Amino acid sequence: MKHARNPVADMAIWAAAIAVLGFLLLPLVIVLLYAFDASSVQVWPIRAFSLRWFAATWADEEVRGALLISLEVAGLATLFATVLGTLAALGMNGLSTRTTQIGSFLLTLPIALPGVLTGIAMNSFFTLLDIPFNLVTLVIAHTTFCMVIIFNNVMARLRRLPPSLREAAQDMGATPWHGFITITLPLLAGSVMSGMLLAFALSFDEVIVSTFTAGSETTLPLWIFGAIRLGQHMPEVNVVVFAVIAITILPIIAGQKLAASASREH
């Protein structure tokens, strides 16, 4: 028996949803609009729009260098996290339920804990081993939490794969390695790719962990943090924030689409 929809309740739900979205997104929209402000002083309403600060920001060598380092760190961290996260998921998939739960809990700690704790822990670890802070330590730190995204995506996909596929491959004479390459890996491709895109986005805009492990390397989020703290280059900060949001949101959208597509398979 169907119950009639209550229009008042529907309106209240929509109003609450719009209010929450407005609270979350309105500050970002304002910052994005300020990136096109022709003035060097932020005032509201914006009196004139211009692209002058985009050109000025791109001409700043420090910003360009920070962008390249951010892309390099995010790319390397995503690559290493993909290999390690996929191997961890494959290794835990055949273990007992309790062992898998313990392993999953330990692997998800870097992303479950506040970023400042992860950053401090990595800082202490590298200091204890007398490892200088540079691009390598930054990539290692980012890999630790990016790996969680890959692991969760691959593990979720593995749990939905019927064991009969591997058994059928073995019955046909395929070795475990050949069965993995020809059957398991293609079925995991969508989940791995979506995890890579989400991991890249997460690494690209991570500032807290970078603060403790970057050394002399400056990423875009660190540049934003320093510029705001010193109260300098605010028009350029707005442009860089615009770029960070744009570069981050595209992989997230693509990753969500791939994840949805992979979940519909089989």
N, C-alpha and C positions, 0 to 999 in steps of 0.2 A: 504494500500500500504506500503510495507516494504522498508525502506531506507537502502542502503548499509552501512556496518560498515566501519568506517574510521580507517585503521590500525595505522596511525600516532597518532590519538586521543587516541586509545586504549593503545598504548605504553606510551603515556604521562601520562595517568591515572595510569597505572601500576607503572611507574617510581615514580610518586608522592606518591602513596600508600607505595611503598617500602622505599622511603626516610623518610616518616613520621614514619613508623614502626621501621626503623633503628634508628632514632633519639630517639624514646621512649624506645626501648628495648636494644640497644647496651650497655648503661651503666650498665643495670642489668646483661647482659651476661658477661661483664668484671668482675663484682663483683662475680658472680657465679664461674667463672674460677679461680679467686684469692682464693676461698675457698679450691681449690686443690693444691695451690702453696706450695711447700716444704719449701720455704724460709720464714723467719720471716719478711723480708723486701720486700715490694711490688715493683717489677721492671717489666718492659715490654720489650721484651717478657718474659713469664714465662720460666725459665730454666729447672725446674724439677717439676713433679707432684707427690703428695703424699696425703694420707689420715690421716697424723699425727695430723693435727689440728682438725679433727673431734673427734678423741679420746681425745685430750687435752681439747677441749671445753666441751665434755660430762663429763669429770672428774672435771670440775669446778662446785662446789656446788652452787655458786651464779647464774650461768647460768641455772642449773637444777631447782633451786628454782623459777627463773623468768619464766621458761617454764611452770611449774606447776601452778603458779598463773595466767599466761596468759590463759591457758586452762580452769582453774576454772572460771575465770571472763567471758570468752567468752561463756562457757557452761551455766552458771547461767543467764547471760544477755540474751542469746538467748532463754532460757526457759521462763523467765518472759516476754520478748518482744513478744514471740509467743502468750502467753495467752492474754496479754493486746492489742496487735495489732489486733488479730483476733476478740476479743470482740468489739473493737472500730469500726472495719469494719462492723461487723454484726449490731451494733447499728446504724450506720450512713446510712446503706444501705436503710432503709425504710423511711428516712427523706426526706424533700423537697430538690430540687436540690441546692438552694441557701445555705441552712443550711449545706448540705454535702460539698459544695465547701469551706465554711468558716472553717468548722471542719477539712477538709483535709489540708487546708492552715496552720492552727495552728499546726497540728500534724507533718507536714513536715518541720517546721522551724528548729528543732534541726539538721537536716542533710543538709538543704539548706544553713544555715548560716556557715561561716568559723568555723572550729573546735575550734580555739582559743577563739572565742566568747562564744561558748557553754561551754567550759571548765571554762572560767572566771565566767560565769553566775552560773554554778553549784558550783564553789568554793565560790562565794559570798553567795549563798543560804545556803550551809552547814555551813558557818561561822556565818551567821545571826542567825541560829537556834542552834548554839554552838554544832554542830555534829562533832565529831572527824573524821579525814580522815583515812579511813581504807578500808578493802576489801568490806565492805557494801556500802560505798559511791562510790567506784569504779564501783561496779556492777550496782548501781542505775544510775550513769552517762552513762554507756555503754547501759543500757536498753533504755534510752530516745531516742537515735538515731537508735538503732537496731529495735525498735518498728516501725519506719517509713517503713522499708523494708517489714516487715510482713504486715503492714496495706495496703500498696500499692499493694502488691501481692494479698492479699485476696479480697480487694475492686475491683480490676480489674477482678478477677474471678467471683465475685458476680454479677457484671454488665453484664456478658455474660450468666448468668444462666437464663433461661426463667421462669417467675413466674408460668407458667402452671404446673411445676413439683410440687411445693408446693401445688398448688390448687388441683392437682390430688390426692396428698397424703391425703389432708383434706377430699376430696370427698369419699375416701376409708375408712374414719373413723379414720385416724391417728391424734393424738394430735400434736400441734406445736412442742413440744419437740421431740416426736417420729419421726416426719417428718424431723426435723433437723438432728437427729442422723443417720437415715437410708438413707436420700437422700442428704441433703445439705452438711453435713460434709464429706462424701466420695468424693463428687465432688470437695470439697475444698482441699482435702488432698495433691494433687500434688503442688498446689500453696503455701500451708503452708510449705511443706517440702522444696521447692526451696527457699522460703523466709528465712527459718531457716538456710539453708546452707550459703546463702549470708550474713545473719546477723552475723553468727559465724565468717566468714572470715573478715567482717568489724570490728567486735569487737576485734578479735585476734591481728590485726596489728595497732590498733588505739593508737597513741602516744600522740597527743595533749591534748585530754580530760583526758587521764590518768595522764598527767603531773600535772594537777590542782586538781585531786581528789584521787590520789593513796595513799597519806600519806607516810608511811614507806614501803608500798608494791611496789615491783619492778617487772614490766612485761618485757617481752623480748624487745619490742620497747623502753622502758625506759632504759633498760640496754645498748642497742645499742647506744642510744643518749648520755648516760653518758660516755661510753667507747670512743666514737669518740671525744667528747668534751675534754676529758682528754688526748687524744692521746695514749691510752693504749690498749693492747690486740687486735690490728688490725687484726691479723690472725683469732682470735676467732670471731671478729665482722663479718668477711666475712662468716664464717661457720654459725653463728646465722642468718645472712641475708639470706643465702641459705635455712636454715630451715624455716624461717618465710615465704619466698616466696613459698616454697613447701607446707607448711601447709595451706597457704592462697589460692593458686591457685586451689587446688583439690576441696574444697567446691564450689568455683566459677564455675568451669567447670561442676560439678555435678548439681549445682543449675540451671545453664543455660539449661542443658539437661532436667531437670524436668520441668522447666518453658515452654520450647518448647513443651514438651509432653503434659503438661496440657492445653496449648493453642490450641492444635489440637483436644482435646476432645470436643465433642458436638459442 
